């Protein structure tokens, strides 16, 4: 009984991690998509934006 509960707990936390990862991916995709559609309205702040933010290599291009 106890073992089964632990197993379920692990599965749930794994699912949450996956969902979080997907959420971040979705947000980035939507952001990039809206940037493309709107013709990148933040052209002036983009130069400072990219330098202030730590450059994280995106695995999905």
DADA-V789527 format. One record per helix or strand of 2 or more residues. SS is the DSSP state (helix for helix, strand for strand). FROM is the first residue (numbers start at 1). LEN is the number of residues. If there is no record, write none. Layout:
SS | FROM | LEN
SS | FROM | LEN
This chain:
helix | 2 | 36
helix | 43 | 10
